[in-house]
């Protein structure tokens, strides 16, 4: 009986909290959170100029490698 109550508390906690975290792939700043059923880390690019420039440079390099 106690285990069932504990399981319900854990499930309620998981449903009410954002366990997904969105990080910048370059500076690793937290961009935001997402409601997920378990811990997840996702990567995007933040709005900092430095990170946006690195993303553009990486895109150019990847495009050049594809066409080479």
DODREN-573691 format. One record per atom (N, C-alpha, C): x, y, z; atom name; residue number from 0. Coordinates in nm, 4 decimals, padded with zeros to 6 digits. Each point is the difference from the previous one (the first is absolute). Layout:
          x          y          z    a     k
          X          Y          Z   CA   NUM
...
***
This chain:
          x          y          z    a     k
    00.0822   -00.1192    00.0000    N     0
   -00.0822    00.1192    00.0000   CA     0
    00.0870    00.1262    00.0000    C     0
    00.1056   -00.0014    00.0813    N     1
    00.0882    00.1164    00.0064   CA     1
    00.0724    00.0191   -00.1328    C     1
    00.0381   -00.1107   -00.0660    N     2
    00.0698    00.0108   -00.1283   CA     2
   -00.0912    00.0624   -00.1052    C     2
   -00.1262   -00.0356   -00.0007    N     3
   -00.0937    00.0573   -00.0962   CA     3
   -00.0130    00.1504    00.0222    C     3
   -00.0082    00.0409    00.1241    N     4
   -00.0092    00.1417    00.0313   CA     4
    00.1256    00.0732   -00.0454    C     4
    00.1162   -00.0604    00.0214    N     5
    00.1256    00.0596   -00.0435   CA     5
    00.0038    00.0109   -00.1526    C     5
   -00.0421   -00.1055   -00.0679    N     6
   -00.0035    00.0023   -00.1461   CA     6
   -00.0920    00.1100   -00.0513    C     6
   -00.1123    00.0216    00.0648    N     7
   -00.0919    00.1061   -00.0403   CA     7
    00.0629    00.1376    00.0208    C     7
    00.0715    00.0166    00.1098    N     8
    00.0681    00.1274    00.0260   CA     8
    00.1055    00.0276   -00.1056    C     8
    00.0760   -00.1025   -00.0355    N     9
    00.1036    00.0159   -00.1019   CA     9
   -00.0641    00.0346   -00.1337    C     9
   -00.1067   -00.0695   -00.0354    N    10
   -00.0672    00.0268   -00.1271   CA    10
   -00.0559    00.1425   -00.0025    C    10
   -00.0594    00.0447    00.1092    N    11
   -00.0512    00.1373    00.0074   CA    11
    00.1135    00.1005   -00.0167    C    11
    00.1147   -00.0283    00.0614    N    12
    00.1158    00.0894   -00.0115   CA    12
    00.0452    00.0085   -00.1451    C    12
    00.0106   -00.1138   -00.0654    N    13
    00.0461   -00.0036   -00.1388   CA    13
   -00.0969    00.0744   -00.0900    C    13
   -00.1294   -00.0152    00.0206    N    14
   -00.0987    00.0646   -00.0852   CA    14
   -00.0042    00.1507    00.0189    C    14
    00.0364    00.0473    00.1185    N    15
   -00.0110    00.1426    00.0302   CA    15
    00.1277    00.0774   -00.0278    C    15
    00.1076   -00.0676   -00.0357    N    16
    00.1283    00.0683   -00.0126   CA    16
    00.0587   -00.0136   -00.1396    C    16
    00.0734    00.1009   -00.0383    N    17
    00.0716   -00.0028   -00.1259   CA    17
    00.1328   -00.0710    00.0225    C    17
    00.0090   -00.1235   -00.0466    N    18
    00.1225   -00.0766    00.0184   CA    18
    00.0902    00.0063   -00.1229    C    18
   -00.0482    00.0605   -00.1069    N    19
    00.0810    00.0178   -00.1195   CA    19
    00.0691    00.1357    00.0032    C    19
    00.1271    00.0015   -00.0309    N    20
    00.0772    00.1237    00.0010   CA    20
    00.0546    00.0269   -00.1392    C    20
   -00.0125    00.1234   -00.0462    N    21
    00.0542    00.0404   -00.1295   CA    21
    00.1251    00.0838    00.0268    C    21
    00.1136   -00.0476   -00.0508    N    22
    00.1279    00.0687    00.0191   CA    22
    00.0507    00.0520   -00.1338    C    22
    00.0763    00.1085    00.0060    N    23
    00.0689    00.0488   -00.1186   CA    23
    00.1153   -00.0954   -00.0295    C    23
    00.0120   -00.0421   -00.1236    N    24
    00.1051   -00.0962   -00.0355   CA    24
    00.1393    00.0596    00.0051    C    24
    00.0108    00.1316    00.0048    N    25
    00.1312    00.0635    00.0006   CA    25
    00.0409    00.0500    00.1393    C    25
   -00.0850    00.0750    00.0661    N    26
    00.0378    00.0565    00.1311   CA    26
   -00.0618   -00.0771    00.1170    C    26
   -00.0900   -00.0933   -00.0295    N    27
   -00.0666   -00.0852    00.0986   CA    27
   -00.0888    00.0770    00.0973    C    27
   -00.0394    00.1218   -00.0349    N    28
   -00.0990    00.0720    00.0809   CA    28
   -00.1346   -00.0699   -00.0123    C    28
   -00.0801    00.0077    00.1052    N    29
   -00.1340   -00.0571   -00.0046   CA    29
   -00.0900    00.0949   -00.0787    C    29
   -00.0594   -00.0519   -00.1078    N    30
   -00.0900    00.0783   -00.0830   CA    30
   -00.1428   -00.0118    00.0531    C    30
   -00.0355   -00.1166    00.0469    N    31
   -00.1348   -00.0199    00.0510   CA    31
   -00.0179   -00.1408    00.0528    C    31
   -00.1231   -00.0324    00.0359    N    32
   -00.0342   -00.1331    00.0487   CA    32
   -00.1233   -00.0491   -00.0741    C    32
   -00.0203   -00.1304    00.0059    N    33
   -00.1144   -00.0629   -00.0647   CA    33
   -00.0648   -00.0990    00.0958    C    33
   -00.1299   -00.0146   -00.0072    N    34
   -00.0634   -00.1044    00.0807   CA    34
    00.0230   -00.1359   -00.0668    C    34
    00.0775   -00.0845    00.0649    N    35
    00.0261   -00.1347   -00.0508   CA    35
   -00.0231   -00.1001    00.1116    C    35
   -00.0139   -00.1272   -00.0363    N    36
   -00.0256   -00.1038    00.0991   CA    36
    00.1263   -00.0438    00.0726    C    36
    00.1149    00.0319   -00.0551    N    37
    00.1259   -00.0327    00.0668   CA    37
    00.1034    00.1058   -00.0384    C    37
    00.1177   -00.0105    00.0576    N    38
    00.1039    00.1002   -00.0225   CA    38
    00.0505   -00.0121   -00.1437    C    38
   -00.0012    00.1122   -00.0714    N    39
    00.0509    00.0053   -00.1371   CA    39
    00.0751    00.1311   -00.0174    C    39
    00.1070   -00.0058   -00.0779    N    40
    00.0755    00.1206   -00.0326   CA    40
   -00.0032    00.0154   -00.1510    C    40
   -00.0409    00.1165   -00.0452    N    41
   -00.0045    00.0298   -00.1427   CA    41
    00.0871    00.1220   -00.0260    C    41
    00.0568    00.0051   -00.1187    N    42
    00.0918    00.1088   -00.0326   CA    42
   -00.0540    00.0839   -00.1152    C    42
    00.0099    00.1298    00.0155    N    43
   -00.0347    00.0978   -00.1025   CA    43
    00.1071    00.1087    00.0044    C    43
   -00.0240    00.1089   -00.0694    N    44
    00.0942    00.1115    00.0015   CA    44
   -00.0711    00.1195    00.0634    C    44
    00.0650    00.0616    00.0979    N    45
   -00.0595    00.1157    00.0678   CA    45
    00.0096    00.1246   -00.0870    C    45
   -00.0446    00.1114    00.0506    N    46
   -00.0047    00.1236   -00.0784   CA    46
    00.1267    00.0859    00.0119    C    46
    00.1008   -00.0479    00.0722    N    47
    00.1250    00.0762    00.0099   CA    47
    00.0658    00.0079   -00.1374    C    47
    00.0560    00.1145   -00.0302    N    48
    00.0637    00.0231   -00.1298   CA    48
    00.1107   -00.1023   -00.0253    C    48
    00.0815   -00.0277    00.1020    N    49
    00.1115   -00.0936   -00.0155   CA    49
   -00.0499   -00.1381   -00.0405    C    49
   -00.1066   -00.0441    00.0632    N    50
   -00.0539   -00.1333   -00.0286   CA    50
   -00.0646   -00.0044   -00.1383    C    50
   -00.0685    00.1072   -00.0374    N    51
   -00.0604    00.0065   -00.1330   CA    51
    00.1080   -00.0026   -00.1080    C    51
    00.1104    00.0700    00.0214    N    52
    00.1107    00.0011   -00.0965   CA    52
    00.0625   -00.1385   -00.0122    C    52
    00.0194   -00.0671    00.1118    N    53
    00.0561   -00.1355   -00.0037   CA    53
   -00.0916   -00.0946   -00.0751    C    53
   -00.1300    00.0157    00.0181    N    54
   -00.0970   -00.0844   -00.0710   CA    54
    00.0086    00.0247   -00.1505    C    54
    00.0102    00.1252   -00.0404    N    55
    00.0114    00.0314   -00.1425   CA    55
    00.1294   -00.0566   -00.0575    C    55
    00.1083    00.0132    00.0728    N    56
    00.1283   -00.0526   -00.0449   CA    56
   -00.0057   -00.1522   -00.0130    C    56
   -00.0575   -00.0664    00.0994    N    57
   -00.0138   -00.1460   -00.0064   CA    57
   -00.0850   -00.0413   -00.1197    C    57
   -00.1041    00.0754   -00.0310    N    58
   -00.0861   -00.0305   -00.1145   CA    58
    00.0770    00.0132   -00.1308    C    58
    00.0814    00.1031   -00.0102    N    59
    00.0813    00.0207   -00.1207   CA    59
    00.0996   -00.1143   -00.0166    C    59
    00.0652   -00.0374    00.1081    N    60
    00.0990   -00.1087   -00.0049   CA    60
   -00.0676   -00.1304   -00.0397    C    60
   -00.1150   -00.0298    00.0567    N    61
   -00.0712   -00.1234   -00.0335   CA    61
   -00.0417   -00.0004   -00.1465    C    61
   -00.0442    00.1135   -00.0515    N    62
   -00.0410    00.0100   -00.1404   CA    62
    00.1191   -00.0212   -00.0918    C    62
    00.1164    00.0570    00.0352    N    63
    00.1203   -00.0186   -00.0803   CA    63
    00.0457   -00.1446   -00.0003    C    63
   -00.0131   -00.0678    00.1150    N    64
    00.0385   -00.1415    00.0075   CA    64
   -00.0925   -00.0866   -00.0844    C    64
   -00.1269    00.0359   -00.0058    N    65
   -00.0960   -00.0765   -00.0802   CA    65
    00.0279    00.0140   -00.1500    C    65
    00.0401    00.1180   -00.0417    N    66
    00.0211    00.0233   -00.1425   CA    66
    00.1404   -00.0376   -00.0462    C    66
    00.0896   -00.0306    00.0915    N    67
    00.1379   -00.0345   -00.0367   CA    67
    00.0098   -00.1422   -00.0516    C    67
***
